Amino acid sequence: MTHGYWVSRVIFSGNELGIFDALAGGALPAARVASKLRLSARGTEILLDALTALGLLRKSRDGRYGLGAFAIGHLVSGADGYMGNILMHGSDMWESWGALNSAVKTGKPIPKRGAPGSPEAKKRVRNFILGMDDAGRDAASALAEKLDLSSARRVLDLGGGPGAYMREFVRQNPRMRATVFDLPLPIEIAKKLIRAHGLEHRIDTAAGDFLTDDFGKGYDLILLSSIVHIYSAAVNRRLIRRAAAALNPGGVLVVKDFALDPSRTTPAASALFSVNMLVNTDGGRAYSGAEIAGWLKKAGLKGVREERLAENSSVVTGRK
């Protein structure tokens, strides 16, 4: 357990340095990879051997390195299951996690490099939003199958990032019209992805801060996916009250998030994710499904229930 970061750092570096894309055209010796990527011969060979040991690469008897099956499907740019962006986001969090002691002492997030709006800050946001698109593909399909979307004509995704959930929702419901609401930079990315999927006539976008700006009303369904863990319980209660008020009568609020049991100790992945929120946000953490359900009930929603979507993910719904 204490050496787990060795594995993650090797994978992050393989991704950041372009190892997987460099081998997309076929197996190469370490020296050729080093030359192609302008890396040291010694460092490249050691990293390639470690990636091979993890099963991400294959090494032939003549010393050439090729891609393993998982790397072909998920680590090469343009692959249908590409996960390189979410790995870049993981790498961006490396410094924050390294300063965990400070966050525990102060209760405050670790400052990020680069001022807001700087190229470095924008790159982090881009890695995060595109990473959410990587991670959201399968999750969006699972959530759409879990929900009854048949009566939802107008849908709002608050903090919808790249729009992965709304793209899947409108595919499964041809009569649905959706809106993705998020900050300006995520919306720029969402617009490009929505156009790339040919869904701009079905999905609108709106830029703003959902904590302070008006996001409209008259919705049949509002989705908050991976949002509440960013904020304190007090902020979440206010947001959920506003979302409930924006629903049509009979409309449904859907909160999907990392969920803990009432003791906040299991599943382990969610408890660890809470640490990620400690080092990266002012008031966020993972919450129990019961806590989230309580917020919906206090907002006046009825028939509130929690369903497990995955091992560390739950969906809480309530109807107006």
Buried (B, 14 or more C-beta within 10 A) or exposed (E): EEEEEEEBEBBBBBBEBBBBBBBBEEBBBBEBBBEBEEBEEEEBBEBBBBBBEBEBBBBEEEEBBBBBEBBBBBBBEEBEEBBBBBBBBBBBBEEBBEEBEBBEEEEEBBEBEEEEEEEEBEEBBBBBBBBBBBBBBEBBBBBBEBBEBEEBBBBBBBBBBBBBBBBBBBBBBEEBBBBBBBBEBBBBBBBEBBEEBEBEEBBBBBBBEBEEEEBEBEBBBBBBBBBBBBBBBEBBBBBBBBBBEBBBEEBBBBBBBBBBEEEBEEBEBBBEBBBBBBBBBEBBBBBBBEBBBBBBBEBEBEEBEBEEBBEBBBBBBBBB
